[in-house]
Amino acid sequence: MLGINFHQIWLRQHLLGGDADPGPVDDYAISIAAARRRRFAKPASNPDAVLSGLAYAYHFDAGLYAKFLRGHAEARGVKRVEGKIANVEQAPLDGHITAVVLEDGRRIEGDFFVDCSGFRALLLGQTLGVPYRSWQHWLPCDSAIAVPTANVAPPVPYTRANAEQGGWRWRIPLQHRVGNGHVFSSAHTDEETALQRLLDGLDAPTIADPRLLRFTAGRREKLWEKNCVAIGLAGGFIEPLESTSIHLIQSGIFRLMSLFPDRGFSGIEIDEYNRWLIEEYEHIRDFIILHYHATERADSDFWNHCRTMDVPDSLAARIELWREKGRIFRAHNSLFTEESWIAVLLGQNIVPRAADPLVAMLPVGETVQFMNHMREIVARTAEAMPTHEDYIAMNCAMARQAAQ
């Protein structure tokens, strides 16, 4: 209304209370309304329609997705060479990588190298010596146990993340199985306890053995050094919460395409790549830290640490700006929208002290009617959507053999 952010109208009504109280803010989010009703539809193209505000993401099998991408690339001329790197050769004058030598003696030369060697960062880290900056003091979870279970019911249209005493558990439904996992801090929970908590929370039989993963949240000091750029885990990792790893891979690839080098490897272009990616990593880092730091839990050493720890200055400033009058602004290259920040801030009971003064232009009686109308439209629109199960059956049912 009048260019005033919706959440500011909601906030003014909430702070007034009484008959003006608009109820929970998530009553006005079409994505939440649909998810609670287990319904789904594509967003509407008409920007005035309630369904235009529906946001969604995909649940997919990462292994099958990787297989698909490999086939797509090879069909278009990408040559795949299997082997284990035994040695990396560098030019004596400038230290650029000139070749990788495999264990069987094969030597693969190149002008430019992309390090996709995972946490080991064989090229950027071990060879070029770019150090790793740990964020474990802010993101203490450093372990995860994953196990798939049978799919015994139609998949729900959302990921579930449940807090535990030393971390959190995930449940991600697919058409052919359900992914489950427990992310935890090894300084606060031992592996055996974490595994038992994961198994106790399952609602179907496991179909494979649990797998333990270790990681340290953080990033390389640079993502591009000399003639090598790190993509994926070789460049950094910000734990599984919010599932940002594939996005950062995509972002790194797109930024590389826009700054693709010639053999001169311009320093200004390399610096721009690093600046952009590092900013993006840090925007995501702050958003993930907020999930932990904003907690009101006080039932374990883990949550007491997260609740009372110092946070990055950039995050502290965002929280204080929000506390004052509910103001939140999206950074120019940030993955997460204002709505995402608001969901976590209000969802964890960080309520601003006041609303934007501009809301005072709107008569309270009019905004009460507006909010009631909005809540009713959102609920009615969600009810009219097809069920998630029906939408899948009509549009994207998976062939059973493809899951094998």
C-alpha positions in Angstrom: 0.0 0.0 0.0 1.4 3.4 -1.1 4.8 1.9 -1.6 5.1 0.8 2.1 6.5 -2.7 2.6 3.9 -5.2 3.6 5.9 -6.4 6.7 5.8 -2.8 8.0 2.0 -2.7 7.9 1.9 -6.1 9.6 4.4 -4.9 12.2 2.4 -1.7 13.0 -0.7 -3.7 13.5 1.1 -6.3 15.7 2.6 -3.7 17.9 -0.8 -2.0 18.4 -2.3 -5.4 19.4 -5.9 -5.9 20.5 -8.4 -5.9 17.6 -5.7 -4.5 15.3 -3.4 -7.6 15.8 -3.1 -9.3 12.4 -2.1 -12.7 13.7 0.9 -14.7 12.6 2.9 -13.1 9.7 3.1 -16.5 7.9 -0.7 -16.4 7.4 0.0 -13.9 4.6 2.7 -16.0 2.8 1.3 -18.0 -0.1 4.2 -20.4 -0.1 3.7 -21.2 3.5 -0.1 -21.5 3.1 0.4 -23.9 0.2 3.0 -26.0 2.0 0.8 -26.4 5.1 -2.0 -27.7 2.9 0.4 -29.9 0.9 -0.4 -28.1 -2.3 1.6 -26.7 -5.2 1.3 -24.7 -8.4 3.6 -22.7 -10.5 3.7 -18.9 -9.8 1.3 -16.7 -11.8 2.8 -14.5 -14.5 0.3 -11.7 -13.5 2.2 -9.6 -10.9 -1.1 -8.5 -9.3 -2.1 -12.1 -8.6 -1.5 -13.7 -5.1 0.1 -16.7 -6.8 2.8 -14.4 -8.4 4.4 -14.3 -4.9 4.8 -18.0 -4.7 8.4 -19.0 -4.5 9.7 -22.6 -4.7 12.8 -24.7 -5.1 13.5 -28.2 -6.3 14.0 -31.4 -4.3 16.3 -33.6 -6.4 18.7 -36.5 -6.1 22.1 -34.9 -6.3 23.7 -38.2 -7.6 21.2 -38.4 -10.5 21.6 -34.7 -11.2 25.4 -35.1 -11.4 24.9 -38.0 -13.8 22.6 -36.0 -16.0 25.1 -33.0 -16.1 28.0 -35.4 -17.0 26.0 -36.9 -19.9 25.0 -33.4 -21.0 28.6 -32.2 -21.1 30.1 -35.2 -22.7 27.4 -35.1 -25.5 28.7 -31.7 -26.3 32.3 -32.5 -26.6 33.7 -32.5 -23.0 36.4 -35.1 -22.7 36.5 -36.9 -19.4 39.7 -38.5 -18.1 39.6 -40.7 -15.0 42.6 -40.8 -12.8 44.2 -39.8 -9.5 46.5 -36.7 -9.4 50.0 -37.6 -8.2 51.8 -34.4 -9.0 51.1 -30.8 -10.1 53.7 -29.0 -12.3 54.2 -25.3 -12.2 56.0 -22.8 -14.3 59.3 -21.8 -12.6 58.9 -18.0 -13.3 55.4 -17.2 -12.3 54.2 -20.3 -10.5 51.3 -20.9 -12.8 50.1 -24.5 -13.1 51.2 -26.1 -16.3 50.1 -29.7 -16.0 48.7 -32.4 -13.7 50.4 -35.8 -13.7 48.3 -38.8 -12.9 49.4 -41.9 -10.9 49.7 -43.9 -14.1 52.1 -41.3 -15.6 49.6 -39.6 -17.9 50.3 -35.8 -18.1 47.5 -33.4 -18.8 48.6 -29.9 -19.8 46.5 -26.8 -19.7 46.4 -23.0 -19.8 43.7 -22.7 -17.2 42.6 -25.1 -14.4 39.4 -25.4 -12.4 39.9 -27.0 -9.0 37.0 -29.3 -8.3 38.9 -31.6 -6.0 36.6 -31.1 -2.9 37.8 -30.1 0.5 41.4 -31.1 -0.3 41.7 -28.3 -2.9 44.6 -30.0 -4.5 45.4 -27.2 -6.9 44.3 -23.9 -5.2 45.1 -25.0 -1.7 47.9 -27.6 -1.7 49.7 -26.4 -4.8 49.2 -22.6 -4.9 49.1 -22.3 -1.1 45.9 -20.3 -0.8 44.9 -20.7 2.9 41.5 -21.7 4.2 39.6 -19.3 6.5 37.6 -21.2 9.1 34.2 -19.9 10.3 33.8 -22.7 12.8 33.7 -20.2 15.7 30.4 -18.9 14.3 29.2 -22.1 12.7 30.3 -24.9 15.1 28.6 -27.8 13.3 31.4 -29.8 11.6 29.8 -33.3 11.1 26.8 -34.8 9.4 25.4 -38.3 9.2 23.2 -39.1 6.2 20.9 -42.0 5.6 18.1 -42.6 3.0 14.8 -44.2 3.9 12.0 -45.8 1.9 9.3 -43.4 0.7 6.2 -44.8 2.4 3.9 -41.8 1.7 3.4 -39.1 -1.0 6.3 -36.6 -0.7 5.4 -33.4 1.2 6.3 -30.1 -0.6 8.9 -28.9 1.8 12.1 -29.8 3.6 11.9 -30.3 7.3 14.7 -29.1 9.6 14.3 -30.0 13.3 16.7 -28.6 15.9 18.5 -31.1 18.2 20.5 -30.4 21.3 23.8 -30.4 19.4 22.7 -29.4 15.9 19.7 -30.2 13.7 18.1 -32.9 11.5 16.9 -32.7 8.0 14.3 -34.7 6.0 14.0 -34.2 2.3 11.3 -36.1 0.4 11.9 -37.4 -3.2 9.7 -39.5 -5.3 11.8 -42.6 -4.9 13.2 -42.2 -1.4 13.6 -39.8 1.5 16.9 -38.2 2.4 17.6 -37.9 6.1 20.5 -36.5 8.0 21.8 -35.1 11.3 24.2 -32.1 11.3 26.0 -31.7 14.6 28.9 -30.2 16.4 31.4 -32.9 17.4 32.5 -30.6 20.3 29.0 -30.9 21.7 27.7 -34.3 20.5 29.5 -37.5 19.9 29.0 -39.6 16.8 27.1 -42.4 18.5 24.6 -40.1 20.1 24.1 -38.2 16.9 23.4 -41.4 15.0 20.9 -42.6 17.5 19.0 -39.3 17.5 18.9 -39.5 13.7 17.6 -43.1 13.7 15.1 -42.4 16.4 13.6 -39.6 14.3 13.0 -41.7 11.2 9.5 -42.7 10.1 10.5 -45.4 7.6 13.0 -48.2 7.2 16.5 -47.3 6.0 17.6 -48.5 2.6 21.4 -47.9 2.9 24.0 -47.6 5.6 24.5 -44.3 7.3 27.4 -42.2 6.0 29.5 -39.8 8.2 30.7 -36.6 6.6 33.2 -34.2 8.1 33.6 -30.5 7.2 34.7 -27.1 8.4 32.6 -24.1 7.5 34.6 -21.4 5.8 36.2 -20.4 2.5 39.6 -20.0 0.8 41.2 -16.6 1.2 40.9 -16.3 -2.6 38.7 -18.3 -5.0 41.0 -17.5 -8.0 44.7 -17.4 -7.9 47.1 -17.3 -10.9 45.6 -19.5 -13.6 43.4 -21.6 -11.3 39.9 -21.0 -10.0 38.2 -23.2 -7.3 34.6 -24.2 -7.8 32.5 -26.0 -5.2 34.0 -27.5 -2.0 37.6 -26.6 -3.1 36.6 -22.9 -2.7 34.5 -23.2 0.5 31.5 -24.7 2.3 28.8 -23.2 4.5 27.3 -26.2 6.1 24.1 -27.9 4.8 21.5 -25.5 6.4 19.7 -23.7 3.5 21.5 -26.0 0.9 23.6 -23.3 -0.6 26.4 -25.4 -2.1 24.9 -25.9 -5.6 24.0 -22.2 -5.8 27.6 -21.2 -5.0 28.8 -23.6 -7.7 26.4 -22.0 -10.2 27.4 -18.5 -9.1 31.1 -19.3 -9.5 30.5 -20.7 -13.0 28.4 -17.7 -14.1 30.9 -15.2 -12.7 33.8 -17.1 -14.4 31.9 -17.0 -17.7 31.5 -13.2 -17.4 35.2 -12.7 -16.5 36.7 -15.5 -18.6 40.4 -14.9 -19.0 42.8 -14.9 -21.9 46.4 -16.1 -21.4 47.3 -12.7 -19.8 45.2 -13.5 -16.7 44.4 -9.8 -15.9 44.9 -9.1 -12.2 42.0 -6.6 -12.1 39.6 -9.3 -13.5 40.8 -11.9 -11.0 40.4 -9.4 -8.2 36.8 -8.6 -9.3 36.0 -12.3 -9.4 37.3 -12.8 -5.8 35.6 -9.7 -4.5 32.2 -10.8 -5.9 32.4 -14.4 -4.7 33.8 -13.5 -1.3 31.0 -11.0 -0.7 28.5 -13.7 -1.7 30.0 -16.3 0.6 29.9 -13.8 3.5 26.3 -12.7 2.8 25.3 -16.4 3.0 27.4 -17.0 6.0 25.7 -14.2 7.9 22.2 -15.5 7.0 23.1 -19.0 8.2 24.7 -17.7 11.5 21.4 -15.9 12.1 19.5 -19.2 12.3 21.7 -20.3 15.2 22.3 -17.0 17.0 18.7 -15.8 17.1 17.6 -18.9 19.1 15.9 -18.7 22.4 16.9 -22.2 23.3 18.9 -22.6 26.5 18.7 -26.4 26.9 22.3 -27.4 26.0 25.8 -26.1 25.8 25.6 -26.0 22.0 22.6 -23.6 21.9 23.9 -21.5 24.8 27.1 -21.0 22.8 25.2 -20.1 19.6 22.9 -17.7 21.4 25.6 -15.8 23.3 28.5 -15.8 20.8 29.8 -12.7 19.1 28.8 -12.5 15.5 30.3 -10.8 12.4 30.0 -7.0 12.5 28.0 -7.2 9.3 25.4 -9.4 10.8 25.3 -7.5 14.1 24.5 -4.3 12.2 21.7 -6.0 10.2 20.1 -7.3 13.4 20.3 -3.9 15.1 18.9 -2.1 12.1 16.0 -4.6 12.1 15.4 -4.2 15.8 15.0 -0.5 15.5 12.2 -0.1 12.9 12.1 -3.4 11.0 14.3 -2.4 8.2 16.1 -5.0 6.1 17.8 -4.5 2.7 19.1 -7.1 0.3 22.7 -6.8 -0.8 23.2 -6.5 -4.5 24.7 -10.0 -4.9 23.0 -11.8 -2.0 21.2 -15.1 -2.5 18.6 -14.5 0.2 15.7 -12.0 -0.2 14.3 -9.6 2.3 11.5 -12.0 2.8 13.9 -14.8 3.8 15.6 -12.6 6.4 12.2 -11.5 7.8 11.1 -15.1 8.1 14.0 -16.0 10.2 14.0 -12.8 12.3 10.3 -12.9 13.1 10.3 -16.7 13.2 12.8 -16.5 16.1 10.9 -13.7 17.9 13.2 -10.8 17.0 10.4 -8.2 16.9 11.4 -4.6 16.1 10.8 -1.9 18.7 8.8 0.2 16.2 7.5 0.3 12.7 8.5 2.6 9.8 6.9 6.0 10.6 5.5 6.1 7.0 2.9 3.5 8.1 1.3 6.2 10.2 -0.1 7.6 6.9 -2.4 4.6 6.7 -5.6 4.7 8.9 -5.6 1.8 11.3 -9.2 0.8 10.3 -8.2 0.6 6.7 -5.1 -1.6 7.4 -7.2 -3.9 9.5 -9.6 -4.4 6.6 -6.7 -4.8 4.2 -4.9 -7.4 6.4 -8.1 -9.4 6.9 -8.8 -9.4 3.1 -5.2 -10.4 2.4 -5.3 -13.3 4.8 -8.5 -14.5 3.3 -7.3 -14.3 -0.3 -4.1 -16.2 0.6 -6.0 -19.0 2.3 -8.6 -19.3 -0.5 -5.9 -19.3 -3.2 -3.9 -22.0 -1.4 -7.0 -24.2 -1.1 -7.7 -23.9 -4.8 -4.3 -25.2 -5.8 -3.8 -28.9 -6.7 -2.3 -31.2 -4.2 1.5 -31.6 -4.4 0.9 -35.3 -5.2 -1.5 -34.5 -8.0 0.8 -31.9 -9.5 3.7 -34.4 -9.6 1.5 -37.0 -11.2 0.3 -34.6 -13.9 3.6 -32.9 -14.7 6.8 -34.6 -13.5 6.2 -38.1 -12.3 9.5 -40.0 -12.2 10.0 -43.2 -14.2 10.7 -45.9 -11.6 13.7 -47.2 -13.5 15.4 -43.8 -13.5 15.7 -44.0 -9.8 17.8 -47.2 -9.9 
